[in-house]
Amino acid sequence: MLHLTFNVCAISGLAFSGLAVLLLLANLLSGNQFVDVILPAAVVSLVIGGAFSVRARLLSAKGHRPAKR
């Protein structure tokens, strides 16, 4: 398995969660025309973003977070 750092996990979690928000916004702007495709994609994106966020939190708790300046 690939060794992921705190920064990679935190940024990936934020990116996937942001993607989910953008997908839901696109669903709103399209008038729910593509709800059968967009909604499952947003849910999957939120799950992946949540998993990365949990991993970043665990790395932070173990002391693998970047040093404060």
C-alpha positions in Angstrom: 0.0 0.0 0.0 1.1 3.5 -0.7 2.4 5.5 2.2 0.2 8.6 2.4 1.3 11.7 4.4 -0.9 13.9 6.5 -0.9 16.7 3.8 -1.9 14.3 1.0 -4.7 12.8 3.0 -6.0 16.2 4.2 -5.9 17.8 0.7 -7.5 14.7 -0.9 -10.3 14.7 1.7 -11.0 18.4 1.0 -10.9 17.9 -2.7 -13.3 14.9 -2.8 -15.7 16.7 -0.4 -15.5 19.8 -2.6 -16.2 17.7 -5.6 -19.4 16.4 -3.9 -20.6 19.9 -3.2 -19.9 20.9 -6.8 -21.8 17.9 -8.1 -24.8 18.7 -5.9 -24.6 22.3 -7.1 -24.6 21.1 -10.7 -27.6 18.9 -9.9 -29.4 22.0 -8.5 -28.5 24.1 -11.6 -29.6 21.4 -14.0 -33.0 21.2 -12.4 -32.5 17.5 -11.3 -32.2 16.3 -14.9 -29.2 14.1 -14.1 -30.1 13.1 -10.5 -29.8 9.4 -11.3 -26.1 9.9 -12.1 -25.0 12.9 -10.1 -26.5 11.9 -6.7 -24.7 8.5 -6.5 -21.4 10.2 -7.7 -21.8 12.8 -5.0 -22.4 10.2 -2.3 -19.3 8.2 -3.5 -17.2 11.3 -3.5 -18.3 12.2 0.1 -17.5 8.6 1.3 -14.0 8.8 -0.3 -13.5 12.3 1.1 -14.6 11.2 4.5 -12.2 8.2 4.4 -9.3 10.5 3.6 -10.3 12.9 6.3 -10.4 10.1 8.9 -7.0 8.9 7.7 -5.6 12.4 8.1 -7.1 12.7 11.6 -5.5 9.3 12.6 -2.1 10.5 11.2 -2.5 13.7 13.2 -3.3 11.8 16.4 -0.2 9.7 15.9 2.0 12.7 15.6 2.8 12.5 11.9 1.4 16.0 11.2 3.7 18.7 9.9 5.6 20.7 12.6 4.3 24.1 13.5 6.4 27.1 12.5 
